């Protein structure tokens, strides 16, 4: 039997969902290897040979002599070029896509990630840092406002169709609840989120490697928050 080219090592995090969304929406077969943070599998020697940073996600392309790619933005770009999906051939539109992808990688991800850390991990474990919370929540809100402005009068961040910029940004923006960042008064952003929420394959991807409804403000969020904080004690 023919094996899929792509092996995906990932977990149910904002970065971890990105390649899952790409592969599901593009209907590309892949082998999924869940990474268990509780067992520190991301720090195992075999994994570090693929991803020296010891983070997720990582892919291995069997179709390219087991070439490994780490960093979620780089993975999306690699997949886009390999499968000719979600990336324009037009040089200017391609550059715009890269710009908005880097906007997510360098801004939205780090800022919202810190907002989540100081509220969901540091605070419940006794390290209250109000200035850091205010800083990262307010900066995350500002970045979402930039997205809202960009999305005024358009369905997607770049061009006339979904691109890797949308795929990269969606899991983070969709997790605004977990970062306690309000999206009130951002109608264009909310319409874009609704558009992606309505895509069945995108939603299928968010259920892997296992569902995490609390990230989106669903289910027993208090219990999920307590369990999450306890893992870092």
PEKA-V774569 format. One record per residue. N is the residue number from 0. PSI is psi in whole degrees, 0 to 359 (* if undefined). BURIAL is 1 if it has 24 or more other C-alpha atoms within 12 Angstrom, else 0. Layout:
n->N psi->PSI burial->BURIAL
n->N psi->PSI burial->BURIAL
This chain:
n->0 psi->143 burial->0
n->1 psi->131 burial->0
n->2 psi->149 burial->0
n->3 psi->150 burial->0
n->4 psi->318 burial->1
n->5 psi->128 burial->1
n->6 psi->126 burial->1
n->7 psi->120 burial->1
n->8 psi->120 burial->1
n->9 psi->177 burial->1
n->10 psi->173 burial->1
n->11 psi->70 burial->1
n->12 psi->173 burial->1
n->13 psi->317 burial->1
n->14 psi->324 burial->1
n->15 psi->333 burial->1
n->16 psi->339 burial->1
n->17 psi->303 burial->1
n->18 psi->331 burial->1
n->19 psi->316 burial->1
n->20 psi->315 burial->1
n->21 psi->307 burial->1
n->22 psi->323 burial->1
n->23 psi->315 burial->1
n->24 psi->327 burial->1
n->25 psi->354 burial->1
n->26 psi->52 burial->0
n->27 psi->129 burial->1
n->28 psi->145 burial->0
n->29 psi->161 burial->1
n->30 psi->129 burial->1
n->31 psi->130 burial->1
n->32 psi->101 burial->1
n->33 psi->141 burial->1
n->34 psi->122 burial->1
n->35 psi->108 burial->0
n->36 psi->326 burial->0
n->37 psi->328 burial->0
n->38 psi->6 burial->0
n->39 psi->40 burial->0
n->40 psi->336 burial->0
n->41 psi->350 burial->1
n->42 psi->3 burial->0
n->43 psi->146 burial->0
n->44 psi->318 burial->0
n->45 psi->322 burial->0
n->46 psi->320 burial->1
n->47 psi->337 burial->0
n->48 psi->333 burial->0
n->49 psi->320 burial->1
n->50 psi->95 burial->1
n->51 psi->340 burial->0
n->52 psi->349 burial->0
n->53 psi->39 burial->1
n->54 psi->173 burial->1
n->55 psi->158 burial->1
n->56 psi->171 burial->1
n->57 psi->145 burial->1
n->58 psi->154 burial->1
n->59 psi->129 burial->1
n->60 psi->101 burial->1
n->61 psi->330 burial->0
n->62 psi->356 burial->0
n->63 psi->48 burial->0
n->64 psi->43 burial->0
n->65 psi->40 burial->0
n->66 psi->129 burial->0
n->67 psi->142 burial->1
n->68 psi->128 burial->1
n->69 psi->170 burial->1
n->70 psi->122 burial->1
n->71 psi->321 burial->1
n->72 psi->319 burial->1
n->73 psi->324 burial->1
n->74 psi->314 burial->1
n->75 psi->318 burial->1
n->76 psi->319 burial->1
n->77 psi->313 burial->1
n->78 psi->321 burial->1
n->79 psi->318 burial->1
n->80 psi->321 burial->0
n->81 psi->317 burial->0
n->82 psi->0 burial->0
n->83 psi->51 burial->0
n->84 psi->145 burial->1
n->85 psi->30 burial->1
n->86 psi->119 burial->1
n->87 psi->153 burial->1
n->88 psi->345 burial->0
n->89 psi->126 burial->0
n->90 psi->319 burial->0
n->91 psi->317 burial->0
n->92 psi->325 burial->0
n->93 psi->317 burial->1
n->94 psi->318 burial->0
n->95 psi->319 burial->1
n->96 psi->317 burial->1
n->97 psi->321 burial->1
n->98 psi->313 burial->0
n->99 psi->331 burial->1
n->100 psi->316 burial->1
n->101 psi->328 burial->1
n->102 psi->319 burial->1
n->103 psi->313 burial->1
n->104 psi->320 burial->1
n->105 psi->344 burial->0
n->106 psi->289 burial->1
n->107 psi->313 burial->1
n->108 psi->304 burial->1
n->109 psi->318 burial->1
n->110 psi->313 burial->1
n->111 psi->326 burial->1
n->112 psi->318 burial->1
n->113 psi->322 burial->1
n->114 psi->318 burial->1
n->115 psi->316 burial->1
n->116 psi->309 burial->1
n->117 psi->337 burial->1
n->118 psi->323 burial->1
n->119 psi->343 burial->1
n->120 psi->303 burial->1
n->121 psi->308 burial->1
n->122 psi->307 burial->1
n->123 psi->345 burial->0
n->124 psi->18 burial->0
n->125 psi->7 burial->0
n->126 psi->85 burial->0
n->127 psi->120 burial->0
n->128 psi->81 burial->0
n->129 psi->321 burial->0
n->130 psi->318 burial->0
n->131 psi->318 burial->1
n->132 psi->311 burial->1
n->133 psi->317 burial->0
n->134 psi->309 burial->0
n->135 psi->327 burial->1
n->136 psi->315 burial->1
n->137 psi->322 burial->1
n->138 psi->324 burial->1
n->139 psi->317 burial->1
n->140 psi->318 burial->1
n->141 psi->318 burial->0
n->142 psi->323 burial->1
n->143 psi->328 burial->1
n->144 psi->324 burial->1
n->145 psi->317 burial->1
n->146 psi->317 burial->1
n->147 psi->317 burial->1
n->148 psi->316 burial->0
n->149 psi->323 burial->1
n->150 psi->356 burial->1
n->151 psi->121 burial->0
n->152 psi->11 burial->0
n->153 psi->153 burial->0
n->154 psi->332 burial->1
n->155 psi->162 burial->1
n->156 psi->325 burial->1
n->157 psi->131 burial->1
n->158 psi->201 burial->1
n->159 psi->6 burial->0
n->160 psi->163 burial->0
n->161 psi->139 burial->1
n->162 psi->178 burial->1
n->163 psi->338 burial->1
n->164 psi->317 burial->1
n->165 psi->317 burial->1
n->166 psi->319 burial->1
n->167 psi->322 burial->1
n->168 psi->326 burial->1
n->169 psi->309 burial->1
n->170 psi->327 burial->1
n->171 psi->310 burial->1
n->172 psi->324 burial->1
n->173 psi->338 burial->1
n->174 psi->25 burial->1
n->175 psi->329 burial->1
n->176 psi->314 burial->1
n->177 psi->332 burial->1
n->178 psi->359 burial->1
n->179 psi->45 burial->1
n->180 psi->120 burial->1
n->181 psi->143 burial->1
n->182 psi->14 burial->1
n->183 psi->141 burial->0
n->184 psi->14 burial->0
n->185 psi->71 burial->1
n->186 psi->326 burial->0
n->187 psi->321 burial->1
n->188 psi->315 burial->1
n->189 psi->322 burial->1
n->190 psi->322 burial->1
n->191 psi->317 burial->1
n->192 psi->317 burial->1
n->193 psi->322 burial->0
n->194 psi->316 burial->0
n->195 psi->326 burial->1
n->196 psi->331 burial->0
n->197 psi->0 burial->0
n->198 psi->111 burial->0
n->199 psi->319 burial->0
n->200 psi->326 burial->0
n->201 psi->316 burial->1
n->202 psi->326 burial->1
n->203 psi->319 burial->0
n->204 psi->325 burial->1
n->205 psi->352 burial->1
n->206 psi->359 burial->0
n->207 psi->155 burial->1
n->208 psi->341 burial->1
n->209 psi->153 burial->0
n->210 psi->149 burial->0
n->211 psi->69 burial->1
n->212 psi->334 burial->1
n->213 psi->330 burial->1
n->214 psi->335 burial->1
n->215 psi->14 burial->1
n->216 psi->24 burial->0
n->217 psi->156 burial->0
n->218 psi->201 burial->0
n->219 psi->85 burial->0
n->220 psi->328 burial->0
n->221 psi->315 burial->0
n->222 psi->319 burial->0
n->223 psi->320 burial->0
n->224 psi->319 burial->1
n->225 psi->317 burial->0
n->226 psi->319 burial->0
n->227 psi->314 burial->1
n->228 psi->324 burial->0
n->229 psi->332 burial->0
n->230 psi->343 burial->0
n->231 psi->9 burial->0
n->232 psi->* burial->0
